[in-house]
Structure formats: C-alpha cells, structure tokens
Amino acid sequence: MDTETKISDLKEIVKKFCQDRGWDPYHNPKDLSIGVITEASELLELFRFQTTEGCEDMMNNPSTREAIADEISDVLYFLLRIAQKYDFDLSSEFQRKMEKNNQKYPRLYQV
C-alpha cells in the first residue's frame, strides 16, 4: 500500500532483485534511462489510437488495468533503480523540482 510503503523499501527491493541476478555491470545511467523510455513507450502503446473516453474505459476494465499497472510498475522499477544505484533521494528531489515547477507555472486560481 502506498500509505504504508517507504520509497527506501522499494529501492531495497530493486537492489536485491538486481544483485540476485548479477545485473549491476549492465545498469549504467544510459541503459537505465533507455529502460525508462522503453517502458514508458510500452505504457503509451496501450493507449495509442484510443479516444479520451476509450482511455477512461481502459482504466475501468480489469484486464487492461492490469496491463497498465504492469507498465507503470516497469517505469517505476527503472526510476527506482537509477535512484538506488546512484544515490538520489527521490522524495527530496521531487519536492525540490515541484518548488521549481511552482515558480515556473504559477497558479491560475487563488484558493
């Protein structure tokens, strides 16, 4: 559950998974980035040629929802692997980037 799992726990799962398979020599920044884009493209492929309504329907269909979840998980795996292997604190970096985005994209409405 997202509310119970820490990012550091996920990074540890990825680390052990890769160590158990001897993948460290093959996981450099370029190849891991290729993995991110490849998996993101597979996610996009699921929605290709779909209307907005068709995409929404896919989210409510158990079989397509599982395929979407698989691709989202594959993208997350590669992001976690980069962060784990190259010591990025994802929470801090995400917050830092959102602060930059807040400056770049000001609010349209005041609450």
Backbone as a ProteinNet text record, in pm:
[ID]
protein_1_A
[PRIMARY]
MDTETKISDLKEIVKKFCQDRGWDPYHNPKDLSIGVITEASELLELFRFQTTEGCEDMMNNPSTREAIADEISDVLYFLLRIAQKYDFDLSSEFQRKMEKNNQKYPRLYQV
[TERTIARY]
83.5	0	88	51.7	128.9	139.7	35.4	37.2	127.3	168.6	249.2	391.3	419.3	549.2	636.6	760.4	856.1	932.3	970.6	1049.2	1178.5	1237.6	1362.6	1340.3	1222.5	1191.9	1184.9	1123.4	1115.6	1254.2	1336	1472.6	1551.5	1529.3	1597.3	1550.3	1422.2	1369.3	1435.7	1444.9	1507.6	1655.5	1724	1866.3	1887.7	1811.4	1826.7	1792	1685.8	1645.1	1759.9	1822.7	1931.8	2057.9	2089.1	2205.4	2189.6	2071.1	2045.7	2063.2	2056.6	2068.4	2199.8	2284.4	2413.5	2402.3	2304	2279.3	2356.1	2425.9	2496.1	2584.8	2663.8	2750.8	2675.1	2549.6	2471.4	2385	2384.3	2297.8	2378.1	2397.9	2463.7	2356	2386.5	2283.2	2216.9	2295.9	2238.6	2141.5	2183.3	2098.2	1975.2	1988.3	1870.5	1773.8	1826.9	1740.7	1670.4	1739.6	1675.9	1561.6	1583.4	1478	1355.9	1378	1265.6	1184.9	1252.3	1181.5	1115.7	1179.5	1120.6	992.4	996.9	876.6	768.6	808.1	709.9	644.1	720.4	664.2	565.9	595.2	502.1	372.6	384.1	264.7	183.4	251.2	184.1	117.5	182.9	128.5	-9.8	-31.9	-162.3	-275.2	-243.5	-344.5	-348.6	-255.8	-245.2	-376.5	-416.6	-537.7	-667.1	-659.5	-778.9	-830.6	-959.4	-1018	-1000.9	-1031.1	-1027.8	-1121.6	-1239.1	-1336	-1285.3	-1221.9	-1165.8	-1057.5	-974.8	-870.8	-933.6	-1037.6	-1106.9	-1168.6	-1225.9	-1283.5	-1175.8	-1057.4	-947.2	-911.5	-922.9	-890.4	-990.9	-1109.2	-1213.2	-1227.4	-1149	-1153.6	-1041.9	-1073.3	-970.2	-850.2	-871.6	-758.4	-669	-729.1	-643.8	-582.7	-654.5	-599.4	-474.4	-476.7	-359.2	-241.3	-268.4	-161.7	-102.6	-188.1	-142.4	-57.7	-105.2	-30.2	105.8	111.9	240.3	338.9	293.3	383.5	422.6	328.7	361.7	468.2	451.6	547.8	684.5	687.1	815.2	886.7	811.6	871.2	925.5	846.3	887.6	1012.2	1018.9	1137.2	1263	1262.2	1382.4	1414.1	1313.1	1337	1395.2	1339	1392.4	1534.9	1563.4	1697.6	1800.7	1767	1859.3	1881.5	1773.5	1783.8	1862	1837.4	1906.3	2054.8	2085	2225.2	2309.6	2248.5	2325	2289.5	2227.6	2205.5	2130.7	2014.3	1923.8	1817.3	1792.6	1682.7	1559.5	1475.3	1362.4	1266.6	1240.2	1147.2	1200.8	1326	1386.7	1395.2	1436	1449.4	1313.6	1212.4	1077.9	1026.1	1043.6	998.5	1072.6	1203.4	1283.1	1231.8	1205.3	1157.4	1017.2	931.9	798.2	804.2	900	918.2	957.9	1046	1084.1	963	884.2	765.1	664	653.8	561.2	598.1	725.9	771.3	749.6	775.1	765.8	620.9	532.4	391.3	305.7	285.1	208.5	61.8	0.8	-139	-229.5	-332.4	-434.1	-537.1	-565	-670.2	-614.9	-661.5	-623.9	-729.3	-682	-773.5	-804
-118.7	0	125	220.9	344.3	415.5	407.6	478.8	411.2	288.8	213.3	185.2	200.3	162.8	286.3	274.5	383.2	363	472.9	465	387.7	406.4	334.5	183.1	138.8	-5	-53.7	23.6	-13.4	-16.4	81.9	84.4	-38.2	-81.9	-200.9	-326.9	-335.6	-448.9	-454.4	-339.5	-331.8	-370.2	-319.8	-350.9	-500.7	-564.2	-708.4	-786.5	-747.9	-813.7	-811.8	-696.5	-682.3	-755.7	-749.7	-821.8	-971.6	-1023.2	-1167	-1215.2	-1123.9	-1160.1	-1114.6	-1048.2	-1002.7	-895.1	-808.6	-708.6	-578.5	-561	-433.8	-389.1	-477.5	-430.8	-374.3	-409.3	-367.1	-244.8	-202.1	-90.9	37.1	105	235.6	340.5	467.1	570.4	568	548.3	547.6	431.2	311.5	195.1	194.8	244.5	255.8	360.6	468.4	570.3	515.2	431.9	365.1	277.6	210.9	128.6	211.5	329.1	417	450.2	493.4	537.9	421.4	305.6	187.2	147.6	142.7	104.2	211.3	338.4	445.5	436.4	397.8	379.5	262.9	157.5	45.1	86.5	174.5	229.3	310.3	396.1	477.9	392	284.7	196.8	142.4	119.5	69.5	167.3	295.3	398.6	449.2	402	450.5	427.9	528.5	527.3	521	542.7	544.1	687.5	700.8	830.1	854.2	974.9	1004	910.4	890.2	801	657.2	615.4	480.7	459.2	561	553.2	540.2	618.2	609.4	470.9	416.6	281.7	178.4	196.2	103	101.7	216.3	225.5	149.4	127.3	57.5	-89.2	-135.3	-273.8	-350.5	-456	-526.7	-575.6	-625.6	-679.3	-568	-460.7	-351.6	-275.4	-267.3	-200.1	-273.5	-406.8	-484.1	-459.2	-453.3	-425	-286	-188.9	-52.7	-53.9	-123.4	-131.9	-196.6	-298.2	-363.3	-264.4	-184.7	-88.7	24.6	72	173.8	119.1	-5.6	-68.2	-82.8	-114.8	-125.5	9.6	116.6	250.7	282.7	254.9	281.5	202.7	77.6	-5.2	66	112.5	176.5	307.6	384.4	508.1	477.7	376.8	336.6	285.2	211.3	155.5	267.1	366	478.9	547.6	574.5	643.1	560.1	430.1	341.6	331.9	307.6	283.3	410.3	524.7	649.5	746	693	764.3	896.7	889.9	1004.1	983.5	1084.5	1081.7	1132.5	1039.3	1075.3	1173.2	1157.2	1249.1	1391.4	1408.4	1542.3	1601.7	1520.1	1570.3	1606.4	1526.6	1556.4	1686.7	1704.2	1828	1948.5	1934.1	2043	2079.4	1977.6	2002.3	2063.3	2021.3	2079.9	2226.4	2263.6	2404.6	2484.3	2427.4	2492.8	2504.7	2397.1	2398.4	2501.8	2517.6	2615.6	2757.2	2783.8	2914.1	2928	2820.6	2822.1	2828.7	2761.1	2753.1	2809.1	2940.2	2999.3	2952.7	2963.6	2924.1	3007.9	2942.9	3016.6	3076.7	3005	3047.1	3055.3	3153.9	3166.2	3093.6	3017.1	2941.7	3022.5
0	0	0	-81.7	-90.6	44	124	251.3	354.4	327.6	424.2	378.6	249.5	194.3	176.7	222.4	204.8	73.2	12.2	-110.6	-85.1	30	60.6	60.7	101.3	97	-47.6	-134	-274.7	-338.6	-304.2	-357.4	-311.8	-190	-138.5	-211.9	-242.5	-319.4	-456.8	-522.2	-654.2	-645.2	-544.9	-527.2	-513.1	-426.3	-404.5	-530.8	-598.1	-721.7	-823.4	-838.9	-935.9	-890.1	-762	-710	-729.8	-703.7	-717.8	-861.4	-955.8	-1096.2	-1159.5	-1080.9	-1131.9	-1238.6	-1225.2	-1328.4	-1309.7	-1198.8	-1174.6	-1291.4	-1351.5	-1460.8	-1581.2	-1595	-1711.2	-1682.4	-1559.2	-1520.5	-1502.7	-1613.2	-1613.2	-1642.3	-1621.2	-1639.8	-1777.5	-1881.5	-2017.4	-2035.2	-2000.3	-2023.8	-1933.4	-1812.2	-1725.5	-1779.2	-1834.5	-1895.9	-2018.9	-2095.4	-2208.9	-2157.6	-2045.4	-1985.8	-1949.2	-1890.9	-1855.5	-1979.6	-2084.3	-2204.1	-2275.9	-2275.7	-2338.9	-2268.7	-2136.8	-2061	-2069.3	-2070.7	-2087	-2224.5	-2324.2	-2458.3	-2461	-2386.8	-2378.9	-2308.6	-2210.6	-2146	-2247.3	-2320.3	-2420.8	-2527.6	-2565.4	-2669.4	-2631.9	-2503.6	-2459.8	-2493.5	-2495.8	-2518	-2661.9	-2743.3	-2880.6	-2954.6	-3027	-3109.8	-3028.4	-2899.9	-2815.9	-2801.5	-2793	-2761	-2610.4	-2568.4	-2425.1	-2350.3	-2406.5	-2343.4	-2341.1	-2450.3	-2456.1	-2351.2	-2329.8	-2226.5	-2088.3	-2064.7	-1935.7	-1916.9	-2024	-2016.6	-1983	-2040.3	-2012.7	-1864.2	-1800.8	-1658.5	-1572.2	-1625.7	-1550.5	-1589	-1684.1	-1729.1	-1658.5	-1583.9	-1506.1	-1587.8	-1708.3	-1784.3	-1838.1	-1890.7	-1939.1	-1822.3	-1712.7	-1593.9	-1544.5	-1547.7	-1506.6	-1601.1	-1731.3	-1827.6	-1803.8	-1773.8	-1743.1	-1616.7	-1514.9	-1388.4	-1409.9	-1495.5	-1524.6	-1584.7	-1679.9	-1745.6	-1651.4	-1570.6	-1470.8	-1375.4	-1335.8	-1244.6	-1309.2	-1438	-1508.3	-1514.1	-1539.5	-1539.8	-1400.7	-1299.8	-1161.7	-1125.6	-1169.4	-1143.3	-1191.6	-1315.4	-1369.5	-1298.4	-1262.2	-1187.1	-1049.4	-984	-853.4	-865.9	-971.2	-989.8	-1008.8	-1089.8	-1106.9	-972.8	-902.3	-773.3	-672.8	-671.2	-576.2	-609.5	-734.1	-772.9	-765.5	-792.6	-797.6	-684.9	-581.8	-456.1	-472.7	-535.6	-539.8	-433.2	-354.4	-257.9	-332.1	-375.4	-461	-395.3	-268.6	-200.8	-201.6	-166.2	-164.4	-303.6	-399.5	-536.8	-596.5	-566.1	-615	-554.8	-426.4	-361.4	-417.7	-438.1	-495.3	-633.5	-715	-851.2	-851.3	-760.4	-753.2	-712.7	-630.1	-595.7	-719.5	-801.8	-926.9	-1019.6	-1027.7	-1112.6	-1064.5	-933.7	-877.2	-921.8	-932.7	-980.7	-1131.7	-1203.6	-1349.7	-1398.1	-1325.9	-1364.1	-1251.1	-1249.5	-1138.4	-1138.4	-1022.2	-1005.9	-1093.9	-1145.1	-1220.4	-1127.4	-1017.5	-926	-785	-712.2	-571.8	-488	-395.1	-308.8	-184.9
[MASK]
+++++++++++++++++++++++++++++++++++++++++++++++++++++++++++++++++++++++++++++++++++++++++++++++++++++++++++++++

